[in-house]
Amino acid sequence: MAETSIVKKETVICYRCREAGHKKLECPKKFDIQHMTMEECEEWMQQMALDKDIEELLENQKNEEDFPVSNE
């Protein structure tokens, strides 16, 4: 039984890199933009933009706490 599972593991072809031995979710090239689909690239770019926006918001909040605006 173990031999069968090993044979199946070797015959699995990754949909991302087209190499044998692993599936797309386990692909070692998963963060290589050359191996991403257009949809994955768009999602990755959107996530990068969101992360940058969050970083800027947190920095602005920190600056506002450090230098409160007085209405007097």
N, C-alpha and C positions, 0 to 999 in steps of 0.2 A: 504494500500500500504506500509506503514512504517513497518508493521509486517512482510511482505514478505521479505523486504530487511534485516531485522534483522535475520530472519530465514536463509536466504541465507548466511549472514555473519557468522553465527554459523556453517553452514555446509561446509564452505570453509576449505580445508585441506592444510596446508603448505607443500610444496615439500621438504623443508630443514629439519624441525624438526618433521614433521608428526603430529603436533598438530592442533586442530581445532581453527578457529576464525580469522585467518590471512593468508596472502599470503607470498610467499618466500621473496619478496622485503620488506615486513613489519616485517619480523621475528626478534624477540628480541634476538635470538641466532645467528644472522648473523655473528658475529665476533668470535664465538666459533669455533675453528678449528675442533673440533669433529663433527660439523654439516656442514662442508664444503665438497663439492665434490673434487675429485682429481684435476680437472681443476681449481676450485676456489682456492685451496691450492697453486697450481703452480703460478697462477696469483698474489696471495697475496705475495708469496715469491719473485717473480720478482719485484713487486712494492716496497717491503722492500729493495731489493738490489739497485734498482734505486734511491730510496730516500737516501740511505747511500752514493752512488756515488756522488749524487748532493751535499750532505752535505760536503763530502771531497773536492770536486772541489771548493765550495764556501770558505771553510777554507783555501785551498791552495792559492786562489786568494787574500784573506785577508792577508795572510802571505807575499805574494809577494809585496803587496802594502805597508805593514809595513816595509819590509826589501828589498828595491829595489837592484837589482844586478847591479853593476857598471862594465863597460867594459874597464875602464881605467887602 
